[in-house]
């Protein structure tokens, strides 16, 4: 193998080319997983997984037309628009998440962009969750510089803003926001000193070259995202992508493995789609380098395995949840 296929102990890179990423995808499955696991063990405890819980603090009625999203006002799905949740309800959910083992509490709002009129209410949620001893994360759509700065002052640890797919396939999925808009938001987040959580969705009808292109866009950022969620499309009735051919599970695991090799110090998260994954597929994804999950029965508006099932799976695999202080230590010692 050549150095361009990411040998173990290779330096952190931000200059990946599509042909070498596709060469990783083309490796024999066992070779790819061995390489990903080898890289993973150089930077993480192979038997610890970071746990996040996600709460929809403002559901439905989004002005974006993302083809996968049941919260879009453009699609006739069953999701109805709701107002921003009150602070006490958010903190109640955060307390429950902490009690069941979550180290990070993520809050998502179905907005095209954060409005200044809502900024202080969200900042209060961040402050309240932080006071509970949890890491904080929000996903609120596009963000301006002054908003990112205010959220940082409130104690925000992570901002999630996914690139979704490759630049080339992006226009087939979304027309109301450009790829550059997404990159600009990530830049504002990074400049404010907030950790970046950014990944994408696979199984939307894209080709392997698009999965490679997504990972190139993420890994070639000036700094790798600290968290990289890899979502497997959840098909929802009423959305344009309902009924699309499902992605081969082995291709999903390959995507996890390539992400681990390219971004060795990032937490790679199994996000949406776990409800439809077998225990065996999830175990294979952990072997491929995934070391973070969303915990709880609901991810914004789609189903997720219940916490009891996840705890039983962890026990069967000998996996332990990573404590919040250990997550912070990991990021302090492995900034890329």
C-alpha angles and dihedrals in degrees: 000000000000127000089250089071090064108259116205112276090027113149122263105272137203098176104076118160122212094238093058092046090051088049088059091051089050095055117113106273096245092048092050093050092046091052093046092048091049091053091044093055091052091064109021144036101263092216101048126088128191113230125212131179121211125209127186103226093177118024132197135346096085116167093217120097099216105165094222099048125097089192093068115112087217094068129069095230125143094253112111126204115259132182126252111289119250117256096246092056092050092051091047090055091046092053091051090049091053091049091056094050107271117147096188130043116205124196121198129193124191095232133131086220139348112268119216089234089065097039098093094046090054091044089055090053090051092049092048095049091046090054088058089063097253129127111249131226133170135185112197106152122252117006134202125219097254091048092052090050092052093049090050090053089052090057103262112169102183138021118199118211115151125209086211099202144344121314089246096054096036095090090058090061107033134024103168098068129036128228088244090056088060093047090049091055091050089051092053090049093050093046090053091056096249121140113252122235109188134148137124151239126269128194095052094121094276123141128242088259088061092051087051090048092052092052091046091054091051099042094045093057112114087258126019115249110261088224125033113190114199109199123196108213114261106207111223125191112251096031121107092242095055109121097021117144111275120245118254106258091227089056089054091053090047089055091052091049095049091048089053092051094047096043102030098169097045125098105245109208131206098219131162117010101044091116088069096043123098119233087249093056092049090049089052090051090053088050088052091057108274108144106165135061141178110248125207139057097277135046104197095297105343130081124262131184113278119253094250091058092048091049090051091049091049090051091051091050097041091242122152127199115252112240119238094247090051091053090053092047090050092055094045091053099041108041109155 
